Amino acid sequence: MFFLMLGVAVSVQQVQTGFLDRSITLGGRSYHYQVYVPADYASKPSWPAILFLHGAGERGDDGLLQTNVGLAPAIRQNPARYPAIVVFPQVPRDSQWVGTPADMAVAALQQTMREFHVDPNRVYLTGLSMGGHGTWYVAYRHPELFAAVVPICGWVREFPQFRGSVPVVPGDSAQVMPLLAQRLGKVPIWIFHGEVDQVVNVNGSREPAAALKAAGADVRYTELLGLNHNSWDAAYGSDEFVRWLFAQQRR
C-alpha cells in the first residue's frame, strides 16, 4: 500500500499545472522564466506552445514581472481561451530581445518542448512593444520554428528613441523590408497596433505589413482604432485571433 501511494504521489507531481518557475543557463548565466501549463494537461497527448516576449517595463531577474502584462493576464482571465503551453522568458534590466536574450528565449522554448508534450508543428511566437520588436527579431532568425508569428505594437527598423534598439534586418536599410518579406514570406503573420500609439509609432507596423502584403505573404494587419500603446489587451482578448492562431500549422 505504501508503494502504491508513493507511486500516485510521484505521478501527480509530474503533471504540475498553472504558472511554473523554471530556469535556464546560457553562457554561464542563469535566467528565470515561467511556463504556463493548462489544468487539463494530462488529458491530451500533445499541446501547442506559445513563446511570449514581454515589453520594456517587465525587464528584470525575478522571473515574474513578465506575467503581469499582456498574455498572462489574458490567460488568467479566461484559461479556456488559451489551451497551450506558454513560455514566458524575461530579459535582464537594460537588455532587449536581441543577441543573447533572444537566444535565451529560444533556448527556454526548446527546453520547455523537451519537458512537456509539445506539438512541434504548432509553436507560435508573440510579443508586445519591445517584445513586438523581439518577435520580429526572433522570427527573422528562426522562421523554421514557428507556425505563426504575432507582433503587437512592435517595429522592424532602428528605433532611435529606444536606447540600444537595433534593426531586425542588418545591413542596407533599403533592403530591410524586401529581406524581411523574403525571410518570413511563408510564415502566417498577424500584426496588431493601436491607431494612436504614442510610444511606438504605428508606422512601425504599417510598413512591414505593407511590404509583406506586396510580396504575397500570408499576413494580416489590424490597426485598432482609438487605441494607444496597450493594444495587446484587445488583441489577446479576441476570440477571432485565438481561433486563427490555433488553426495554424507549421509549413
C-alpha positions in Angstrom: 0.0 0.0 0.0 2.8 2.4 0.9 4.5 1.8 -2.5 1.2 2.3 -4.3 0.5 5.6 -2.6 4.1 6.7 -3.3 3.6 5.9 -7.0 0.4 8.0 -7.1 2.2 11.0 -5.4 5.0 10.9 -7.9 2.6 10.7 -10.8 0.7 13.8 -9.6 4.0 15.7 -9.1 4.9 15.0 -12.7 1.9 16.9 -14.1 2.1 20.2 -12.2 -0.1 22.8 -13.8 -0.5 26.6 -13.7 2.4 29.0 -13.8 5.6 27.1 -13.0 9.0 28.5 -12.2 11.8 27.4 -14.4 15.4 28.5 -15.2 17.9 28.0 -17.9 21.7 28.7 -18.1 23.2 30.2 -21.2 26.8 31.5 -21.4 27.3 30.8 -17.7 24.4 33.0 -16.7 21.1 31.7 -15.2 17.8 33.2 -16.4 14.4 32.6 -14.7 11.3 32.2 -16.7 7.7 31.0 -16.3 5.8 28.2 -18.0 2.1 28.0 -18.1 0.6 24.5 -18.2 -3.2 24.1 -18.6 -5.1 22.4 -15.8 -6.1 19.5 -18.1 -2.6 18.9 -19.4 -2.7 15.2 -18.7 -5.9 14.8 -20.8 -4.1 15.3 -24.2 -1.1 13.6 -25.8 0.3 16.8 -27.2 -0.2 20.6 -26.9 0.5 23.7 -29.0 3.1 26.1 -27.4 3.4 29.9 -27.4 6.6 31.9 -26.8 5.7 35.3 -25.3 8.2 38.2 -25.3 7.4 40.9 -22.8 7.9 44.7 -23.1 10.5 47.0 -21.5 8.6 47.6 -18.3 8.8 43.9 -17.3 12.5 43.5 -17.6 14.3 42.1 -14.5 15.6 38.9 -12.9 12.7 37.9 -10.7 11.1 35.6 -13.3 7.7 37.0 -12.5 7.2 40.5 -13.9 6.8 39.3 -17.4 3.5 37.6 -16.3 1.9 40.9 -15.2 1.2 42.4 -18.6 -0.1 41.0 -21.9 -0.7 37.3 -22.5 -0.5 36.0 -18.9 -3.4 38.3 -17.6 -5.4 37.2 -20.6 -4.9 33.6 -19.7 -5.8 34.2 -16.0 -9.0 35.9 -17.1 -10.1 33.1 -19.4 -7.9 30.0 -19.3 -10.1 28.1 -21.7 -9.3 30.6 -24.4 -5.6 29.5 -24.4 -5.3 25.7 -24.5 -1.5 25.8 -24.8 1.8 25.5 -23.1 3.1 29.1 -22.8 6.7 30.1 -22.2 7.4 33.5 -20.5 11.1 34.3 -20.6 12.5 37.5 -19.0 15.3 39.8 -20.2 17.6 41.5 -17.6 17.3 45.2 -16.9 18.8 47.4 -19.7 18.5 44.4 -22.1 16.4 43.8 -25.2 15.2 40.8 -27.2 18.4 40.8 -29.4 21.6 38.8 -29.2 22.0 36.7 -26.1 18.5 37.4 -24.7 16.9 36.4 -27.9 19.0 33.2 -27.9 17.9 32.6 -24.3 14.2 32.9 -25.2 14.6 30.3 -27.9 16.5 28.1 -25.6 13.8 28.4 -22.9 11.2 27.4 -25.6 13.2 24.4 -26.7 13.8 23.3 -23.1 10.0 23.5 -22.5 9.4 21.5 -25.6 11.6 18.7 -24.2 9.9 18.8 -20.8 6.3 18.9 -21.9 4.4 17.2 -24.7 4.5 20.0 -27.3 3.5 19.6 -30.9 6.4 21.0 -32.9 4.1 21.9 -35.8 2.0 24.2 -33.6 4.5 26.5 -32.0 3.7 30.2 -32.0 5.6 33.4 -31.3 4.2 36.7 -30.0 5.3 39.8 -28.1 4.3 43.3 -27.3 6.1 46.7 -27.6 9.8 45.9 -27.1 8.7 42.2 -27.3 6.9 43.1 -30.6 10.3 44.1 -31.9 11.8 41.0 -30.4 9.1 38.9 -32.1 10.3 40.2 -35.5 13.9 39.7 -34.5 13.5 36.1 -33.3 11.2 35.2 -36.2 13.6 36.6 -38.8 16.4 34.4 -37.3 14.3 31.2 -36.7 11.4 31.2 -39.2 11.5 27.4 -39.3 10.4 27.1 -35.7 7.1 28.8 -35.8 3.7 28.1 -37.2 2.6 31.7 -36.8 4.0 35.0 -35.6 2.1 37.8 -33.9 4.0 41.1 -33.3 2.0 43.7 -31.3 3.0 47.4 -31.4 6.5 46.5 -32.4 9.0 47.8 -35.0 11.5 46.5 -37.5 13.8 49.3 -38.3 16.1 51.1 -35.9 14.1 53.0 -33.2 16.4 55.9 -32.1 14.1 56.9 -29.2 14.6 53.4 -27.6 18.2 53.3 -26.4 20.1 50.3 -27.7 17.5 49.4 -30.3 18.9 47.5 -33.3 17.2 46.9 -36.7 15.7 43.4 -37.1 17.4 43.0 -40.5 21.1 44.0 -40.5 22.7 45.8 -43.4 21.5 48.2 -46.1 18.3 50.0 -44.9 16.9 50.0 -48.4 16.8 46.2 -48.3 15.2 45.8 -44.9 11.6 45.2 -46.0 12.4 43.1 -49.1 14.6 40.8 -47.0 12.0 40.6 -44.2 9.4 39.6 -46.7 11.7 37.1 -48.3 12.6 35.5 -45.0 9.1 35.4 -43.5 7.0 35.1 -46.6 5.8 31.6 -45.8 5.0 32.1 -42.1 1.5 33.2 -41.2 1.7 36.6 -39.5 -0.9 38.7 -37.8 0.3 42.2 -36.8 -1.6 44.4 -34.3 -1.0 48.1 -33.5 -3.0 50.9 -31.8 -4.0 53.6 -34.2 -2.9 56.4 -31.8 0.0 54.7 -30.1 2.1 57.4 -28.5 5.0 55.2 -27.6 5.8 53.2 -30.7 4.6 55.0 -33.9 2.1 53.0 -35.8 4.3 53.1 -38.9 6.4 50.6 -37.1 3.7 48.0 -38.1 2.2 49.6 -41.1 5.5 49.4 -43.1 6.2 45.7 -42.6 2.5 44.9 -43.1 2.5 46.6 -46.5 5.8 45.1 -47.5 4.7 41.6 -46.6 1.3 42.0 -48.3 3.0 43.3 -51.5 5.3 40.3 -51.5 2.2 37.9 -51.4 2.9 36.8 -47.8 0.2 35.3 -45.5 -0.2 38.5 -43.4 -3.0 40.2 -41.6 -2.8 43.7 -40.2 -5.2 45.0 -37.6 -5.0 48.7 -36.6 -7.1 49.1 -33.5 -9.0 52.4 -33.9 -8.6 54.8 -31.0 -6.3 52.6 -29.0 -2.9 53.8 -27.6 0.1 51.6 -26.7 -1.7 48.9 -24.8 -3.4 47.4 -27.9 -2.3 43.9 -26.6 -5.3 43.7 -24.3 -7.7 43.9 -27.3 -5.6 41.5 -29.4 -5.2 38.8 -26.8 -8.8 39.1 -25.8 -10.0 38.5 -29.3 -11.8 35.2 -29.9 -11.2 35.6 -33.7 -7.5 36.0 -33.1 -7.3 32.9 -30.9 -9.3 30.8 -33.4 -6.9 31.9 -36.2 -3.8 31.3 -34.1 -4.5 27.7 -33.1 -5.6 26.8 -36.6 -2.1 27.5 -37.9 0.3 24.6 -38.6 4.0 24.9 -39.4 4.6 24.8 -43.2 
